[in-house]
Amino acid sequence: MNGVGVRADRGDVGAEIVLCEQGPLLVRGSFVLVTTEGETVDAHRRTVALCRCGNSARRPFCDGAHKRLRPGRGHEEDRA
């Protein structure tokens, strides 16, 4: 799986996406996770943490691997 997108469920209020500094994306609410191939990923809950560092063993979900990164590695977008 190369990438995952988040799509709000049209039949509900939608989803909130929170960018955690030096951490994952938190997605809350009603959403569907979809791979770049169009396959649905079962989130099993209404709040998930999505990996942004690329080091998670549970991708697309965060496993805390970002905490082991040296400062300044990964999450380049946080240092704008």
Order of alpha helices (4+ residues) and beta strands (2+ residues): beta-beta-beta-beta-beta-beta
